[in-house]
Amino acid sequence: MHTITTSYHFEITTSKRAMHLFGTVMSHSDEGTWVDIWCPEEPSLTQRIRVSHQDISGAVEVLVRERMETAFATEKPFSFRCLV
């Protein structure tokens, strides 16, 4: 039996604050999986993204890290970890 994860919880810690990012799988297609991500502490991180089927949490991490590198350069260093 294969278990499918439909929700994710990440913690982002910067040099200035801690934030929580939540991801919910919205749908699957041949092209990928649509995930809504929501960050109550930083609305600019809230978005709908399409990622590969294989590693949803890893794909979310890569996209958020890229966004953090450019948008939050003054808050480096930062850590990103998946809680669920």
All heavy atoms as an XYZ file, in Angstrom:
679
protein
N       0.842     -1.176      0.000
C       0.000      0.000      0.000
C       0.887      1.240      0.000
O       1.864      1.318      0.726
C      -0.911     -0.020      1.213
C      -1.779      1.206      1.327
S      -2.857      1.092      2.740
C      -4.389      1.372      1.922
N       0.523      2.218     -0.814
C       1.292      3.445     -0.963
C       0.557      4.608     -0.292
O      -0.620      4.849     -0.570
C       1.511      3.731     -2.447
C       2.346      4.923     -2.709
N       3.650      5.035     -2.294
C       2.062      6.079     -3.345
C       4.126      6.200     -2.677
N       3.171      6.851     -3.315
N       1.227      5.323      0.596
C       0.633      6.473      1.272
C       1.009      7.745      0.524
O       2.172      7.959      0.203
C       1.143      6.575      2.725
O       0.825      5.356      3.396
C       0.507      7.734      3.441
N       0.029      8.585      0.259
C       0.263      9.846     -0.443
C       0.136     10.989      0.549
O      -0.881     11.117      1.237
C      -0.746     10.030     -1.593
C      -0.586      8.900     -2.608
C      -0.586     11.391     -2.244
C      -1.643      8.876     -3.672
N       1.159     11.812      0.625
C       1.129     12.976      1.500
C       0.414     14.108      0.774
O       0.712     14.411     -0.372
C       2.561     13.413      1.870
O       3.222     12.304      2.488
C       2.557     14.593      2.808
N      -0.553     14.722      1.454
C      -1.320     15.799      0.823
C      -1.099     17.149      1.480
O      -1.593     18.156      0.988
C      -2.821     15.478      0.838
O      -3.242     15.277      2.186
C      -3.118     14.241      0.015
N      -0.384     17.179      2.606
C      -0.102     18.463      3.239
C       1.310     18.439      3.829
O       1.810     17.386      4.230
C      -1.140     18.794      4.311
O      -1.105     17.841      5.342
N       1.910     19.611      3.844
C       3.286     19.762      4.301
C       3.375     20.961      5.226
O       2.604     21.912      5.106
C       4.224     19.990      3.100
C       4.230     18.827      2.139
C       3.290     18.730      1.127
C       5.161     17.816      2.269
C       3.281     17.655      0.257
C       5.160     16.735      1.408
C       4.223     16.665      0.406
O       4.220     15.597     -0.446
N       4.334     20.908      6.137
C       4.590     22.021      7.055
C       6.102     22.203      7.109
O       6.834     21.271      7.424
C       4.035     21.696      8.434
C       4.242     22.756      9.450
N       3.959     22.562     10.776
C       4.694     24.034      9.367
C       4.231     23.656     11.452
N       4.690     24.569     10.613
N       6.541     23.409      6.779
C       7.959     23.736      6.780
C       8.218     24.853      7.777
O       7.343     25.685      8.026
C       8.404     24.228      5.391
C       8.113     23.270      4.284
C       6.938     23.355      3.559
C       9.021     22.274      3.956
C       6.656     22.479      2.527
C       8.757     21.393      2.920
C       7.573     21.494      2.203
N       9.415     24.878      8.305
C       9.842     25.981      9.167
C      11.034     26.656      8.505
O      11.999     25.988      8.128
C      10.231     25.470     10.546
C      10.649     26.582     11.485
C      11.030     26.053     12.841
O      12.057     25.341     12.924
O      10.287     26.310     13.794
N      10.944     27.972      8.369
C      12.032     28.769      7.814
C      12.534     29.663      8.934
O      11.765     30.421      9.518
C      11.549     29.643      6.645
C      10.891     28.784      5.569
C      12.704     30.456      6.078
C      10.091     29.589      4.555
N      13.813     29.557      9.228
C      14.410     30.386     10.266
C      15.470     31.257      9.619
O      16.388     30.741      8.975
C      15.039     29.522     11.379
O      14.053     28.612     11.864
C      15.546     30.381     12.513
N      15.315     32.572      9.775
C      16.295     33.505      9.245
C      17.069     34.111     10.403
O      16.813     33.795     11.564
C      15.624     34.639      8.433
O      14.970     35.538      9.333
C      14.627     34.095      7.423
N      17.976     35.007     10.094
C      18.733     35.673     11.158
C      17.857     36.620     11.963
O      18.243     37.043     13.051
C      19.909     36.441     10.548
O      19.435     37.411      9.625
N      16.642     36.923     11.456
C      15.766     37.879     12.132
C      14.454     37.305     12.652
O      13.826     37.900     13.512
C      15.432     39.038     11.183
C      16.633     39.834     10.762
C      16.244     40.964      9.853
C      17.480     41.737      9.420
N      17.134     42.860      8.554
N      14.008     36.153     12.112
C      12.681     35.648     12.483
C      12.501     34.185     12.108
O      13.305     33.616     11.378
C      11.588     36.479     11.821
C      11.675     36.465     10.302
C      10.688     37.428      9.694
N      10.982     37.612      8.276
C      10.112     38.011      7.404
N       8.884     38.277      7.782
N      10.447     38.167      6.149
N      11.415     33.633     12.617
C      11.007     32.269     12.249
C       9.664     32.366     11.546
O       8.794     33.146     11.939
C      10.892     31.390     13.483
N       9.509     31.581     10.479
C       8.271     31.584      9.708
C       7.833     30.143      9.474
O       8.652     29.232      9.469
C       8.497     32.263      8.350
C       8.907     33.704      8.438
S       9.256     34.425      6.823
C      10.936     33.850      6.551
N       6.544     29.980      9.287
C       5.994     28.670      8.966
C       5.376     28.733      7.589
O       4.697     29.700      7.234
C       4.959     28.249     10.007
C       5.582     28.009     11.333
N       6.054     26.781     11.717
C       5.873     28.847     12.351
C       6.585     26.872     12.915
N       6.484     28.117     13.318
N       5.629     27.704      6.811
C       5.117     27.612      5.444
C       4.321     26.315      5.361
O       4.805     25.260      5.766
C       6.283     27.588      4.447
C       5.929     27.564      2.982
C       5.537     28.983      2.540
C       7.099     27.084      2.153
N       3.102     26.424      4.873
C       2.226     25.267      4.761
C       1.962     24.988      3.295
O       1.765     25.912      2.512
C       0.907     25.528      5.490
C       1.102     25.870      6.938
C       1.178     27.191      7.347
C       1.240     24.872      7.885
C       1.384     27.510      8.685
C       1.437     25.174      9.220
C       1.509     26.506      9.615
N       1.974     23.739      2.922
C       1.698     23.345      1.547
C       0.572     22.337      1.502
O       0.543     21.407      2.307
N      -0.345     22.539      0.573
C      -1.467     21.621      0.388
C      -1.516     21.195     -1.068
O      -1.554     22.042     -1.960
C      -2.805     22.302      0.762
O      -2.729     22.778      2.098
C      -3.967     21.335      0.630
N      -1.503     19.895     -1.301
C      -1.626     19.372     -2.664
C      -3.061     19.622     -3.120
O      -4.018     19.226     -2.456
C      -1.296     17.868     -2.710
C      -1.598     17.293     -4.084
C       0.158     17.636     -2.337
N      -3.190     20.311     -4.259
C      -4.511     20.663     -4.772
C      -4.975     19.715     -5.881
O      -6.152     19.368     -5.937
C      -4.516     22.103     -5.286
C      -4.150     23.122     -4.213
S      -5.128     22.991     -2.709
C      -6.693     23.572     -3.286
N      -4.050     19.314     -6.764
C      -4.427     18.397     -7.835
C      -3.186     17.795     -8.480
O      -2.078     18.300     -8.309
C      -5.281     19.106     -8.897
O      -4.512     20.081     -9.561
N      -3.420     16.714     -9.210
C      -2.366     16.032     -9.954
C      -2.738     16.033    -11.436
O      -3.907     15.932    -11.780
C      -2.219     14.576     -9.504
C      -1.836     14.409     -8.083
N      -0.546     14.511     -7.640
C      -2.581     14.150     -6.980
C      -0.513     14.310     -6.339
N      -1.742     14.092     -5.915
N      -1.732     16.145    -12.286
C      -1.938     16.012    -13.731
C      -0.721     15.292    -14.295
O       0.234     15.005    -13.572
C      -2.111     17.390    -14.385
O      -0.889     18.090    -14.359
N      -0.722     15.032    -15.581
C       0.429     14.389    -16.208
C       1.671     15.271    -16.135
O       2.791     14.773    -16.112
C       0.128     14.055    -17.668
C      -0.892     12.937    -17.797
O      -1.073     12.176    -16.826
O      -1.507     12.831    -18.867
N       1.473     16.583    -16.112
C       2.594     17.528    -16.102
C       3.192     17.747    -14.714
O       4.303     18.234    -14.588
C       2.153     18.888    -16.660
C       1.787     18.870    -18.122
C       0.360     18.372    -18.344
O      -0.508     18.620    -17.490
O       0.135     17.721    -19.362
N       2.464     17.424    -13.659
C       2.984     17.634    -12.313
C       1.876     17.723    -11.288
O       0.719     17.417    -11.561
N       2.245     18.172    -10.108
C       1.318     18.305     -8.990
C       1.197     19.777     -8.633
O       2.212     20.464     -8.472
C       1.833     17.516     -7.769
O       1.952     16.135     -8.142
C       0.907     17.637     -6.586
N      -0.024     20.263     -8.505
C      -0.261     21.645     -8.096
C      -0.338     21.701     -6.580
O      -1.067     20.942     -5.947
C      -1.552     22.181     -8.703
C      -1.420     22.475    -10.154
C      -1.823     21.683    -11.188
C      -0.811     23.623    -10.747
N      -1.509     22.279    -12.393
C      -0.894     23.468    -12.147
C      -0.211     24.766    -10.236
C      -0.394     24.423    -13.032
C       0.285     25.709    -11.117
C       0.189     25.538    -12.496
N       0.450     22.612     -6.002
C       0.519     22.764     -4.557
C       0.288     24.232     -4.214
O       0.921     25.117     -4.793
C       1.899     22.311     -4.019
C       1.975     22.469     -2.507
C       2.199     20.876     -4.417
N      -0.618     24.475     -3.274
C      -0.782     25.823     -2.730
C       0.128     25.934     -1.525
O       0.066     25.082     -0.620
C      -2.228     26.069     -2.287
C      -3.160     26.391     -3.428
O      -2.673     26.563     -4.565
O      -4.369     26.491     -3.189
N       0.994     26.957     -1.524
C       1.825     27.192     -0.348
C       1.391     28.513      0.281
O       1.031     29.467     -0.413
C       3.335     27.158     -0.655
C       3.723     28.145     -1.739
C       3.752     25.759     -1.051
C       5.228     28.236     -1.947
N       1.400     28.539      1.610
C       0.906     29.674      2.370
C       1.830     29.935      3.543
O       2.186     29.014      4.276
C      -0.510     29.385      2.862
C      -1.071     30.412      3.787
C      -1.320     31.715      3.491
C      -1.447     30.224      5.138
N      -1.841     32.352      4.596
C      -1.923     31.443      5.624
C      -1.423     29.129      6.004
C      -2.375     31.625      6.924
C      -1.873     29.304      7.298
C      -2.343     30.535      7.749
N       2.225     31.179      3.704
C       3.079     31.581      4.814
C       2.396     32.742      5.536
O       2.359     33.858      5.013
C       4.457     32.005      4.310
S       5.592     32.467      5.641
N       1.835     32.502      6.716
C       1.132     33.579      7.426
C       2.047     34.739      7.829
O       1.613     35.886      7.874
C       0.525     32.895      8.644
C       1.204     31.589      8.781
C       1.774     31.237      7.440
N       3.317     34.455      8.096
C       4.247     35.508      8.516
C       4.783     36.327      7.348
O       5.235     37.446      7.532
C       5.437     34.913      9.290
C       5.075     34.268     10.599
C       4.668     32.804     10.458
O       4.751     32.243      9.349
O       4.252     32.233     11.478
N       4.761     35.761      6.141
C       5.313     36.457      4.965
C       4.424     36.173      3.742
O       4.654     35.220      3.010
C       6.752     36.003      4.706
C       7.445     36.775      3.628
C       7.392     38.268      3.846
O       7.893     38.744      4.882
O       6.842     38.961      2.973
N       3.417     37.021      3.526
C       2.476     36.799      2.426
C       3.128     36.711      1.045
O       2.562     36.082      0.143
C       1.532     38.000      2.504
C       1.628     38.459      3.924
C       3.036     38.166      4.353
N       4.289     37.295      0.855
C       4.931     37.239     -0.465
C       5.370     35.821     -0.841
O       5.646     35.547     -2.002
C       6.113     38.198     -0.542
O       7.164     37.758      0.292
N       5.429     34.917      0.116
C       5.780     33.525     -0.172
C       4.555     32.683     -0.542
O       4.688     31.540     -0.956
C       6.495     32.893      1.020
C       7.868     33.466      1.368
C       8.419     32.798      2.620
C       8.828     33.305      0.208
N       3.365     33.239     -0.373
C       2.126     32.530     -0.674
C       1.911     32.490     -2.184
O       1.968     33.520     -2.843
C       0.944     33.213      0.030
O       1.174     33.172      1.450
C      -0.369     32.542     -0.294
N       1.703     31.283     -2.707
C       1.516     31.128     -4.147
C       1.053     29.719     -4.484
O       1.074     28.833     -3.630
C       2.809     31.428     -4.898
C       3.966     30.538     -4.503
C       5.266     30.970     -5.139
O       5.323     31.200     -6.335
N       6.309     31.082     -4.345
N       0.645     29.508     -5.717
C       0.321     28.172     -6.229
C       1.455     27.788     -7.176
O       1.828     28.561     -8.049
C      -0.997     28.168     -6.970
C      -1.323     26.782     -7.566
C      -2.712     26.700     -8.066
N      -3.563     26.576     -6.880
C      -4.885     26.504     -6.920
N      -5.518     26.553     -8.065
N      -5.578     26.376     -5.816
N       1.991     26.600     -6.983
C       3.121     26.158     -7.796
C       2.841     24.777     -8.364
O       2.057     24.013     -7.813
C       4.430     26.142     -6.967
C       4.297     25.215     -5.756
C       4.822     27.544     -6.544
C       5.572     25.025     -4.970
N       3.495     24.477     -9.462
C       3.430     23.128    -10.030
C       4.801     22.496     -9.878
O       5.814     23.075    -10.282
C       3.024     23.150    -11.496
C       2.805     21.737    -12.034
C       2.237     21.723    -13.408
N       3.247     22.222    -14.337
C       2.978     22.584    -15.579
N       1.750     22.543    -16.039
N       3.938     23.003    -16.366
N       4.836     21.315     -9.284
C       6.091     20.621     -9.021
C       6.004     19.205     -9.571
O       4.936     18.734     -9.942
C       6.413     20.598     -7.502
C       6.574     22.004     -6.959
C       5.336     19.859     -6.722
N       7.149     18.524     -9.586
C       7.167     17.142    -10.062
C       6.457     16.235     -9.058
O       6.306     16.571     -7.892
C       8.601     16.671    -10.259
O       9.241     16.554     -9.006
N       6.035     15.076     -9.536
C       5.339     14.115     -8.677
C       6.279     13.448     -7.675
O       5.855     13.062     -6.599
C       4.693     13.018     -9.528
C       3.664     13.493    -10.483
N       2.490     14.088    -10.097
C       3.636     13.466    -11.835
C       1.779     14.388    -11.156
N       2.450     14.031    -12.230
N       7.535     13.299     -8.029
C       8.439     12.465     -7.261
C       8.801     13.033     -5.887
O       8.805     12.313     -4.904
C       9.742     12.213     -8.039
C       9.579     11.314     -9.226
C       8.974     12.029    -10.426
O       9.007     13.247    -10.512
N       8.405     11.279    -11.334
N       9.152     14.294     -5.799
C       9.644     14.851     -4.537
C       9.010     16.220     -4.299
O       9.621     17.256     -4.539
C      11.170     14.963     -4.574
C      11.758     15.428     -3.248
O      11.024     15.472     -2.241
O      12.954     15.745     -3.226
N       7.798     16.216     -3.818
C       7.056     17.462     -3.644
C       7.725     18.350     -2.607
O       7.961     19.533     -2.854
C       5.588     17.176     -3.281
C       4.890     16.498     -4.462
C       4.868     18.458     -2.881
C       3.508     15.977     -4.168
N       8.083     17.806     -1.458
C       8.693     18.651     -0.417
C      10.034     19.211     -0.877
O      10.357     20.375     -0.611
C       8.835     17.889      0.904
O       9.733     16.814      0.783
N      10.822     18.418     -1.587
C      12.102     18.896     -2.102
C      11.930     20.003     -3.128
O      12.674     20.984     -3.136
N      10.929     19.862     -3.998
C      10.673     20.891     -5.008
C      10.202     22.187     -4.372
O      10.620     23.276     -4.772
C       9.644     20.385     -6.009
N       9.346     22.089     -3.358
C       8.895     23.289     -2.641
C      10.096     23.966     -1.989
O      10.254     25.193     -2.063
C       7.818     22.947     -1.589
C       7.543     24.138     -0.672
C       6.529     22.484     -2.265
N      10.967     23.189     -1.375
C      12.141     23.753     -0.729
C      13.022     24.509     -1.728
O      13.466     25.626     -1.447
C      12.954     22.673     -0.037
C      14.189     23.226      0.645
C      14.981     22.197      1.407
O      14.532     21.042      1.547
O      16.072     22.556      1.886
N      13.278     23.927     -2.878
C      14.119     24.581     -3.888
C      13.506     25.912     -4.310
O      14.193     26.938     -4.370
C      14.332     23.655     -5.105
C      14.926     24.415     -6.274
C      15.221     22.478     -4.723
N      12.205     25.919     -4.607
C      11.545     27.147     -5.045
C      11.565     28.229     -3.957
O      11.825     29.399     -4.235
C      10.112     26.852     -5.471
C       9.979     26.044     -6.750
C       8.533     25.600     -6.952
C      10.449     26.849     -7.943
N      11.307     27.837     -2.725
C      11.295     28.817     -1.630
C      12.708     29.321     -1.350
O      12.912     30.513     -1.114
C      10.630     28.229     -0.368
C      10.803     29.155      0.826
C       9.152     27.973     -0.632
N      13.691     28.442     -1.390
C      15.079     28.882     -1.190
C      15.496     29.910     -2.248
O      16.128     30.911     -1.939
C      16.044     27.701     -1.219
C      16.077     26.909      0.051
C      17.183     25.849     -0.012
N      17.263     25.133      1.221
C      17.905     25.550      2.314
N      18.510     26.710      2.311
N      17.937     24.824      3.396
N      15.123     29.667     -3.511
C      15.439     30.623     -4.575
C      14.784     31.973     -4.294
O      15.398     33.018     -4.454
C      14.985     30.088     -5.931
C      15.820     28.933     -6.420
C      15.267     28.291     -7.677
O      14.171     28.693     -8.155
O      15.912     27.357     -8.179
N      13.540     31.935     -3.866
C      12.818     33.170     -3.542
C      13.455     33.883     -2.353
O      13.599     35.109     -2.344
C      11.357     32.829     -3.248
C      10.498     33.976     -2.850
C      10.235     34.872     -4.056
N       9.411     35.973     -3.690
C       8.200     36.183     -4.158
N       7.694     35.371     -5.044
N       7.519     37.214     -3.765
N      13.843     33.124     -1.343
C      14.471     33.701     -0.156
C      15.807     34.348     -0.500
O      16.147     35.402      0.034
C      14.684     32.620      0.920
C      13.419     32.045      1.520
S      12.546     33.150      2.616
C      13.704     33.336      3.947
N      16.578     33.712     -1.381
C      17.889     34.247     -1.768
C      17.774     35.641     -2.362
O      18.614     36.499     -2.116
C      18.573     33.316     -2.776
C      19.078     32.021     -2.191
C      20.298     32.181     -1.311
O      21.062     33.138     -1.494
O      20.472     31.337     -0.420
N      16.735     35.877     -3.146
C      16.602     37.178     -3.804
C      15.782     38.173     -2.992
O      16.167     39.331     -2.868
C      15.959     37.025     -5.200
O      14.706     36.372     -5.066
C      16.848     36.228     -6.124
N      14.680     37.742     -2.429
C      13.770     38.672     -1.753
C      14.160     38.992     -0.313
O      13.797     40.037      0.208
C      12.346     38.116     -1.784
N      14.892     38.100      0.325
C      15.217     38.292      1.737
C      16.723     38.221      1.973
O      17.189     37.625      2.942
C      14.502     37.238      2.586
C      13.011     37.283      2.432
C      12.367     36.407      1.571
C      12.250     38.212      3.115
C      10.998     36.450      1.406
C      10.882     38.261      2.955
C      10.249     37.378      2.097
N      17.472     38.862      1.110
C      18.937     38.810      1.184
C      19.465     39.372      2.500
O      20.497     38.925      2.995
C      19.547     39.561      0.010
N      18.761     40.327      3.090
C      19.220     40.928      4.344
C      18.984     40.024      5.547
O      19.454     40.322      6.634
C      18.528     42.280      4.602
O      17.111     42.056      4.707
C      18.823     43.268      3.495
N      18.248     38.931      5.352
C      17.949     38.031      6.465
C      18.787     36.756      6.432
O      18.479     35.779      7.105
C      16.458     37.676      6.476
C      15.582     38.879      6.730
C      14.137     38.504      6.970
O      13.875     37.485      7.644
O      13.260     39.233      6.483
N      19.840     36.743      5.638
C      20.726     35.575      5.585
C      21.523     35.489      6.869
O      21.824     36.507      7.467
C      21.666     35.677      4.389
C      20.988     35.467      3.070
C      22.017     35.542      1.969
C      21.368     35.405      0.618
N      22.326     35.556     -0.444
N      21.898     34.330      7.281
C      21.598     33.023      6.702
C      20.201     32.572      7.096
O      19.602     33.098      8.037
C      22.666     32.121      7.308
C      22.919     32.712      8.645
C      22.767     34.209      8.455
N      19.685     31.576      6.414
C      18.400     31.010      6.785
C      18.448     29.494      6.663
O      19.246     28.945      5.925
C      17.253     31.585      5.950
C      17.366     31.344      4.472
C      16.877     30.180      3.928
C      17.960     32.273      3.657
C      16.983     29.940      2.567
C      18.063     32.044      2.299
C      17.576     30.872      1.752
N      17.597     28.850      7.441
C      17.473     27.391      7.360
C      16.050     27.048      6.972
O      15.109     27.811      7.240
C      17.852     26.732      8.686
O      16.916     27.078      9.687
N      15.885     25.903      6.366
C      14.592     25.450      5.860
C      14.474     23.983      6.224
O      15.341     23.190      5.870
C      14.571     25.640      4.337
C      13.243     25.424      3.706
C      12.405     26.485      3.462
C      12.825     24.158      3.335
C      11.164     26.288      2.857
C      11.603     23.959      2.738
C      10.767     25.035      2.486
N      13.427     23.630      6.937
C      13.264     22.203      7.256
C      11.806     21.810      7.182
O      10.916     22.597      7.484
C      13.864     21.860      8.607
C      13.161     22.466      9.781
C      13.910     22.119     11.073
N      13.203     22.701     12.199
C      12.790     22.029     13.249
N      13.059     20.747     13.344
N      12.142     22.633     14.215
N      11.597     20.599      6.758
C      10.253     20.042      6.633
C       9.865     19.405      7.975
O      10.580     18.548      8.478
C      10.216     18.996      5.519
S       8.573     18.360      5.200
N       8.756     19.865      8.543
C       8.294     19.325      9.820
C       7.320     18.170      9.608
O       7.230     17.276     10.439
C       7.625     20.425     10.647
C       8.513     21.628     10.970
C       7.710     22.700     11.678
C       9.711     21.210     11.796
N       6.556     18.191      8.525
C       5.600     17.133      8.221
C       5.684     16.805      6.760
O       5.785     17.643      5.928
C       4.154     17.564      8.550
C       3.176     16.477      8.173
C       4.009     17.889     10.015
